[in-house]
Amino acid sequence: MWNMNDIKRIEYKREYIYHLEFDDGIHAEIDFSPYLKRGPVFKPLSDPTFFKQAIIAGGTIAWPNGLDIAPETLYEKCEQANALNPLSAALLEDE
């Protein structure tokens, strides 16, 4: 459950995937490619060079054009990813 947590670290992995880590330790690799089909506001993300320019702003991932994604949505995606693959989550914690 999201409790107003902020993203504290992002790391570009490949294609449209970033590894996100929240301030409470929850983390996962998130595929942002589904966002490319969500309308014109997300169109700039289809440029790989632009996509790789993500930063942390306001506790979430954001891009230079001001586009961001609600942290609670990303937190839920991290929870889902960890529920689907708990072994991967455990292995990442050991790194």
C-alpha positions as CSV (number, residue, x, y, z in Angstrom):
1,M,0.0,0.0,0.0
2,W,1.3,3.4,-1.0
3,N,1.9,5.7,2.0
4,M,2.9,8.9,0.2
5,N,6.3,7.3,-0.7
6,D,8.7,9.0,-3.0
7,I,10.9,7.5,-5.6
8,K,14.5,7.9,-4.4
9,R,16.4,6.2,-7.3
10,I,15.8,5.5,-10.9
11,E,18.1,3.6,-13.3
12,Y,17.6,3.1,-17.0
13,K,17.8,-0.6,-17.9
14,R,16.9,-1.1,-21.5
15,E,14.3,-0.3,-24.1
16,Y,11.4,1.4,-22.1
17,I,12.4,-0.1,-18.7
18,Y,13.6,1.7,-15.6
19,H,14.4,0.2,-12.3
20,L,12.6,2.3,-9.7
21,E,13.3,2.4,-6.0
22,F,11.0,4.0,-3.4
23,D,12.1,5.5,-0.1
24,D,10.6,2.6,1.8
25,G,12.7,0.1,-0.1
26,I,10.2,-1.3,-2.5
27,H,11.7,-1.6,-6.0
28,A,11.2,-3.2,-9.3
29,E,11.8,-2.9,-13.0
30,I,8.9,-1.1,-14.7
31,D,8.2,-1.3,-18.4
32,F,6.8,2.1,-19.6
33,S,6.1,1.0,-23.1
34,P,2.3,0.7,-22.5
35,Y,2.3,4.4,-21.9
36,L,3.3,5.1,-25.5
37,K,-0.2,4.2,-26.6
38,R,-2.0,6.5,-24.1
39,G,-2.3,9.5,-26.2
40,P,-0.3,12.4,-27.6
41,V,1.1,13.6,-24.2
42,F,3.1,10.4,-24.0
43,K,4.3,10.5,-27.7
44,P,7.7,12.1,-26.8
45,L,8.6,9.0,-24.8
46,S,8.7,7.0,-28.0
47,D,12.0,8.7,-28.8
48,P,14.6,6.5,-27.0
49,T,17.0,9.4,-26.5
50,F,14.2,11.5,-24.8
51,F,13.0,8.5,-22.8
52,K,16.5,8.1,-21.3
53,Q,16.4,11.7,-20.0
54,A,14.1,10.8,-17.0
55,I,14.9,12.4,-13.7
56,I,13.3,12.3,-10.2
57,A,11.1,15.4,-9.6
58,G,8.4,15.8,-7.0
59,G,9.0,12.3,-5.7
60,T,8.3,10.5,-9.0
61,I,9.9,9.9,-12.4
62,A,9.6,12.8,-14.8
63,W,10.9,13.9,-18.2
64,P,12.2,17.3,-19.5
65,N,8.8,18.3,-21.0
66,G,7.1,18.1,-17.6
67,L,5.5,14.7,-18.2
68,D,5.4,12.6,-15.0
69,I,3.6,9.6,-13.8
70,A,1.8,9.5,-10.4
71,P,4.0,7.9,-7.8
72,E,1.1,5.9,-6.4
73,T,0.6,4.3,-9.8
74,L,4.3,3.4,-10.0
75,Y,4.3,2.1,-6.5
76,E,1.4,-0.2,-7.3
77,K,3.3,-1.4,-10.4
78,C,6.3,-2.2,-8.2
79,E,4.1,-4.2,-5.8
80,Q,2.5,-6.1,-8.6
81,A,5.9,-6.9,-10.2
82,N,7.2,-8.1,-6.8
83,A,4.1,-10.2,-6.2
84,L,4.5,-11.9,-9.7
85,N,8.2,-12.6,-9.2
86,P,9.1,-12.6,-5.4
87,L,12.4,-14.4,-6.1
88,S,13.6,-11.6,-8.3
89,A,12.7,-9.0,-5.6
90,A,14.6,-11.1,-3.0
91,L,17.7,-11.4,-5.2
92,L,17.7,-7.6,-5.9
93,E,17.6,-6.9,-2.1
94,D,20.8,-9.0,-1.7
95,E,22.7,-6.8,-4.2
